[in-house]
């Protein structure tokens, strides 16, 4: 077991799962309460460790065992805080900040007093002069809570000026280490808040994009239904002598006793009636669009559409077919002038078993409004994506600045000049 001084944290270890899971406990010696824990487990490959702390929402670290027995840890996520854990020749447990390049340690800072832990003596005390420390990444609150008063205990006898000067230097080092720890924790809180904001903006962008896609699909589907409800009149075709120059168009009407009547849009298909066209054409036809089959199919489609009663109640079904669009238009207009005016439904093909559109077919004004709504949703989605990208770029610049500052403090060549640019 190690501890950080008379009033500092005490370190102890216990096996949670023998030879598999080791728990490091940070104990407040005055109360005996476990303040923090690090759960240490084997990593994914030999010579590696995985650590999960009880601080910072379960901060995780990846460790690599070095040839000298020390372990270099790197945090997962935004806060990397690389450091080395060393057991020195005099059995002092030290946490040293390191700088990495391409995964290799290129520089190492001496462990400050806050990060040294001397062996426990026989009475449970520790080597004098040590100060308490909080786990790496535990945050400013933990560091402040762990820091004892910087005023030394009243000496039993007068001390020399050299002793007082040495003690003042030591206290200054402790204060500097505390300020660095507090600054690191504050920067981590800012970075964490920035990541939360970026995630929020990215989610808003995804939601806005999904809403824009849905609005666009709705407008396109409504446009398709409107076009199907009013099929354009085809251009006149040249008359070919001896050929079948007919252009067949059909529609079906459905009446309900004491209720609404319905009519389909014009359908560019032929319904085979025995009295329309040569009889041999009707007799030779062996497809699904004979008059009786079409009317029976349209009746089933209407009754399963939810617009009319499932059984009975209908006056009748009447399906007509015409050999030209002009004649179809004329009789179709006549059919629409009945009293009450029939409600239009969409039956896209004579072979279909269901009605596609209903009495809620969009008007021209509604189509224009839907298109405008889709365009506005697209603009909102683009603005949300731009906001998320701007926030991510700003945070990346801040991370770079923080890294240069840390490198400058650690003495990495060229980092101080770059951090001032």
C-alpha positions in Angstrom: 0.0 0.0 0.0 1.1 3.6 -0.7 -0.1 6.9 0.6 0.4 10.5 -0.1 1.2 11.8 3.4 -0.4 12.2 6.8 -3.6 13.8 5.4 -3.3 12.6 1.8 -5.0 9.8 0.0 -3.9 6.3 0.8 -3.6 3.8 -2.1 -4.4 0.2 -1.7 -5.1 -2.7 -4.0 -7.4 -5.7 -3.8 -8.3 -8.6 -6.2 -11.9 -8.4 -7.2 -11.4 -11.5 -9.5 -8.1 -13.3 -8.6 -5.5 -12.8 -11.3 -8.0 -11.0 -13.6 -9.5 -7.9 -12.1 -7.5 -5.7 -9.7 -9.1 -2.7 -7.9 -7.0 0.3 -6.9 -8.7 2.3 -4.1 -8.0 5.9 -3.1 -8.8 6.1 0.6 -9.3 9.2 2.7 -7.1 8.3 5.7 -9.0 10.4 8.2 -12.4 8.6 7.5 -11.2 5.4 5.8 -13.7 6.1 3.0 -12.9 5.0 -0.5 -13.1 8.2 -2.6 -12.1 6.9 -6.0 -11.4 3.6 -7.6 -9.5 2.3 -10.7 -10.5 -1.1 -11.9 -7.6 -2.7 -13.7 -8.1 -5.5 -16.2 -6.0 -7.2 -18.9 -6.0 -5.5 -22.3 -6.9 -7.0 -25.7 -3.3 -8.2 -26.2 -0.4 -9.4 -24.0 1.4 -6.6 -22.3 -1.6 -4.2 -22.2 -4.0 -3.1 -19.5 -7.5 -1.6 -19.5 -8.5 0.7 -16.6 -11.9 2.1 -15.8 -12.2 4.8 -13.1 -15.1 5.8 -10.9 -14.6 9.5 -11.8 -15.5 11.6 -14.9 -18.4 9.3 -15.7 -16.4 6.1 -15.8 -13.2 7.4 -17.5 -11.3 4.6 -19.3 -7.6 4.3 -19.9 -5.4 2.0 -22.1 -2.1 1.0 -20.6 1.0 -0.5 -22.1 3.5 -2.3 -19.9 7.1 -1.0 -20.7 10.2 -3.2 -20.5 11.3 -1.5 -17.2 8.0 -2.5 -15.6 6.4 0.9 -15.7 3.0 1.4 -17.4 2.1 4.2 -19.8 -1.6 5.1 -19.8 -3.5 7.0 -22.4 -7.1 8.1 -21.9 -9.9 7.1 -24.2 -12.1 9.8 -25.7 -11.3 13.5 -25.8 -9.1 13.7 -22.6 -5.9 11.7 -23.4 -3.7 13.0 -20.5 -0.8 10.5 -21.2 1.2 9.6 -18.1 3.5 6.9 -16.8 3.1 5.0 -13.5 6.5 4.0 -12.0 7.6 2.2 -8.9 11.0 3.7 -8.1 14.0 2.0 -6.5 12.9 3.3 -3.1 9.4 1.9 -3.6 7.9 5.3 -4.2 4.8 5.2 -6.5 4.9 8.0 -9.0 2.6 9.4 -11.7 4.6 11.3 -14.4 3.2 13.2 -17.3 4.7 12.2 -20.7 4.5 13.4 -24.3 3.9 10.9 -27.1 4.8 10.9 -30.7 3.6 8.1 -33.0 2.6 6.2 -29.8 6.1 6.5 -28.3 7.2 8.5 -25.2 9.4 11.3 -26.4 9.6 13.3 -23.2 8.8 12.8 -19.5 8.2 15.3 -16.7 9.3 14.6 -13.1 6.4 13.6 -10.8 5.3 16.6 -8.7 4.8 16.1 -5.0 1.1 15.7 -5.6 1.8 12.6 -7.7 4.3 10.8 -5.4 3.2 8.2 -2.9 5.7 6.9 -0.3 5.6 3.5 1.4 3.4 3.2 4.5 5.5 2.7 7.6 4.7 0.2 10.4 2.3 2.7 12.2 0.4 3.4 9.0 2.1 6.7 8.5 3.9 7.8 5.3 7.2 9.5 4.4 7.0 13.2 5.5 6.6 16.0 3.0 4.1 14.2 0.7 0.9 15.9 -0.4 -2.4 14.2 -1.4 -3.3 13.7 -5.0 -6.5 12.9 -6.9 -6.6 10.3 -9.7 -5.6 11.5 -13.1 -8.6 13.2 -14.8 -10.6 13.3 -11.5 -11.4 17.0 -12.2 -10.8 20.3 -10.4 -13.2 19.5 -7.6 -11.4 16.3 -6.6 -8.0 18.1 -6.7 -9.2 20.9 -4.5 -10.8 18.5 -2.1 -7.6 16.4 -1.9 -5.3 19.4 -1.4 -4.3 20.0 2.3 -3.6 23.5 3.6 -0.4 24.8 2.2 0.7 26.3 5.5 3.2 23.9 7.2 2.7 22.6 10.7 4.1 24.8 13.5 7.7 23.8 14.0 8.7 22.5 17.3 11.9 24.6 17.3 13.2 27.5 15.2 14.4 26.5 11.7 17.1 28.0 9.7 16.6 30.3 6.8 17.7 27.6 4.4 15.1 25.2 5.7 12.4 27.9 5.4 13.4 28.7 1.9 13.4 25.0 0.9 10.0 24.6 2.4 8.7 27.7 0.6 10.0 26.3 -2.7 8.2 23.0 -2.1 5.0 24.8 -1.2 5.3 26.8 -4.5 5.7 23.6 -6.4 2.6 22.2 -4.8 0.6 25.3 -5.5 1.8 25.3 -9.2 0.9 21.6 -9.5 -2.6 22.4 -8.0 -3.1 25.3 -10.5 -2.1 23.0 -13.4 -4.5 20.3 -12.3 -7.3 22.8 -11.9 -6.6 24.3 -15.3 -6.6 20.8 -16.9 -9.9 20.0 -15.2 -11.4 23.3 -16.4 -10.3 22.7 -19.9 -11.7 19.2 -19.8 -15.0 20.5 -18.7 -15.1 23.1 -21.5 -14.1 20.4 -24.0 -16.8 18.0 -22.7 -19.4 20.7 -22.9 -18.3 21.5 -26.5 -18.6 17.9 -27.5 -22.1 17.7 -26.0 -23.1 20.8 -27.9 -21.6 19.4 -31.1 -23.5 16.2 -30.6 -26.7 18.2 -30.0 -26.2 20.2 -33.2 -25.4 17.1 -35.2 -28.6 15.5 -34.0 -30.6 18.6 -34.9 -29.1 18.4 -38.4 -30.0 14.7 -38.7 -33.6 15.5 -37.5 -33.9 18.4 -39.9 -32.6 16.3 -42.8 -35.1 13.6 -42.1 -37.9 16.1 -41.9 -36.8 17.6 -45.2 -36.6 14.2 -46.9 -40.1 13.4 -45.5 -41.6 16.7 -46.8 -40.0 16.2 -50.2 -41.4 12.6 -50.5 -44.8 13.8 -49.4 -44.7 16.6 -52.0 -43.5 14.2 -54.8 -46.2 11.6 -53.9 -48.9 14.3 -53.9 -47.6 15.6 -57.2 -47.7 12.1 -58.7 -51.3 11.5 -57.5 -52.4 14.9 -58.9 -50.8 14.1 -62.3 -52.4 10.6 -62.3 -55.8 12.2 -61.5 -55.5 14.5 -64.5 -53.6 12.6 -67.2 -52.4 14.9 -70.0 -54.1 14.6 -73.3 -51.7 12.9 -75.8 -50.6 14.5 -79.0 -52.7 13.5 -82.0 -51.2 10.6 -83.9 -51.1 10.5 -87.7 -53.8 8.3 -89.2 -52.4 5.1 -90.6 -54.6 3.4 -93.2 -55.4 -0.2 -92.5 -54.1 0.1 -88.9 -56.0 0.2 -85.6 -55.9 3.9 -84.9 -58.0 3.8 -81.8 -56.7 5.3 -78.5 -58.6 3.6 -75.8 -59.6 5.5 -72.6 -61.9 4.3 -69.8 -63.4 5.2 -66.5 -65.6 3.6 -63.8 -68.4 5.2 -61.7 -69.7 3.9 -58.3 -72.9 4.9 -56.7 -74.0 4.4 -53.0 -77.7 4.4 -52.1 -78.5 7.5 -50.1 -74.9 8.6 -50.1 -72.0 9.7 -52.2 -71.2 8.7 -55.8 -67.6 8.3 -57.0 -65.8 8.3 -60.4 -62.3 7.4 -61.4 -59.9 9.4 -63.4 -59.5 8.6 -67.1 -57.5 5.5 -67.6 -55.5 4.9 -70.8 -56.7 1.2 -71.2 -59.5 -0.6 -72.9 -62.4 -2.4 -71.3 -63.6 -5.2 -73.6 -67.3 -5.0 -74.1 -69.0 -7.4 -76.5 -70.9 -4.5 -78.2 -67.8 -2.2 -78.7 -65.7 -3.1 -81.7 -65.9 -6.2 -83.8 -67.3 -9.2 -81.9 -64.3 -11.4 -82.9 -62.0 -9.0 -81.0 -64.1 -9.6 -77.8 -64.3 -13.4 -78.4 -60.5 -13.6 -79.1 -59.6 -11.6 -75.9 -58.5 -13.8 -73.0 -57.2 -11.1 -70.6 -58.3 -9.7 -67.3 -60.2 -6.6 -68.6 -63.5 -8.0 -69.8 -66.3 -5.7 -68.7 -67.7 -8.1 -66.0 -64.2 -8.7 -64.6 -63.3 -5.0 -64.4 -66.6 -4.0 -62.7 -66.3 -6.8 -60.2 -62.7 -5.8 -59.5 -63.6 -2.1 -59.1 -66.4 -3.0 -56.7 -64.0 -4.9 -54.5 -61.4 -2.1 -54.6 -64.1 0.5 -53.6 -65.5 -1.7 -50.8 -62.0 -2.3 -49.3 -61.0 1.4 -49.6 -62.9 2.5 -46.5 -64.9 5.0 -48.6 -68.1 3.0 -49.0 -69.9 0.2 -47.1 -68.2 -3.2 -47.1 -71.3 -5.0 -48.2 -74.4 -3.8 -50.1 -75.7 -0.2 -50.1 -74.5 0.6 -53.6 -76.7 1.6 -56.5 -74.5 0.2 -59.2 -71.1 0.2 -60.9 -70.8 1.5 -64.5 -67.5 1.2 -66.4 -67.2 2.8 -69.9 -64.5 2.7 -72.6 -63.9 4.9 -75.6 -61.9 4.6 -78.8 -60.5 8.1 -78.6 -59.5 10.7 -75.9 -61.9 13.3 -77.4 -65.0 11.1 -77.0 -63.8 10.0 -73.5 -63.3 13.6 -72.4 -66.8 14.5 -73.6 -68.6 11.7 -71.8 -66.4 12.1 -68.7 -67.4 15.8 -68.4 -71.0 14.7 -68.7 -70.6 12.2 -65.9 -69.0 14.8 -63.6 -72.0 17.1 -64.0 -74.4 14.8 -62.1 -76.1 15.9 -58.9 -74.5 15.3 -56.4 -71.1 15.8 -58.1 -69.3 12.5 -57.9 -66.1 12.4 -55.8 -63.0 11.4 -57.7 -60.9 8.5 -56.7 -57.6 7.2 -58.2 -57.6 3.7 -59.7 -54.3 3.7 -61.5 -54.8 0.5 -63.6 -57.8 -1.7 -64.5 -55.9 -4.7 -63.1 -55.4 -3.1 -59.6 -57.1 -4.6 -56.6 -57.2 -1.3 -54.6 -57.9 2.4 -54.8 -54.8 4.6 -54.4 -56.1 8.1 -54.0 -59.3 9.2 -52.3 -61.5 12.2 -51.8 -58.5 14.0 -50.3 -56.6 14.5 -53.5 -54.5 17.7 -53.2 -55.5 20.8 -54.9 -53.1 22.9 -57.0 -52.8 25.4 -54.0 -52.0 22.6 -51.6 -49.4 21.2 -54.0 -47.7 24.6 -54.1 -47.8 24.9 -50.3 -46.3 21.4 -49.9 -43.4 22.2 -52.3 -42.7 25.4 -50.4 -42.7 23.5 -47.1 -40.3 20.9 -48.5 -37.9 23.7 -49.8 -38.0 25.5 -46.4 -37.3 22.2 -44.6 -34.3 21.6 -46.9 -33.0 25.1 -46.0 -33.4 24.5 -42.3 -31.5 21.1 -42.6 -28.7 22.8 -44.5 -28.4 25.5 -41.9 -28.4 22.9 -39.1 -25.6 21.0 -40.8 -23.6 24.1 -41.3 -23.9 25.0 -37.6 -22.8 21.6 -36.5 -19.8 21.7 -38.9 -18.8 25.2 -37.7 -19.0 24.1 -34.0 -16.8 21.0 -34.8 -14.2 23.2 -36.6 -14.1 25.6 -33.7 -13.6 22.9 -31.2 -10.9 21.3 -33.3 -9.0 24.6 -33.3 -9.4 24.8 -29.5 -8.1 21.3 -29.1 -5.1 22.1 -31.2 -4.4 25.3 -29.2 -4.7 23.3 -25.9 -2.3 20.7 -27.2 0.3 23.3 -28.3 0.0 24.9 -24.8 0.6 21.6 -23.1 3.5 20.8 -25.4 5.0 24.3 -24.7 4.7 23.7 -20.9 6.4 20.3 -21.4 9.2 21.8 -23.4 8.5 20.3 -26.8 10.7 22.1 -29.3 8.9 24.6 -31.5 5.5 24.2 -29.7 5.8 27.6 -27.8 6.3 29.5 -31.1 3.4 27.7 -32.7 1.1 28.3 -29.7 1.6 32.1 -30.0 0.7 32.3 -33.7 
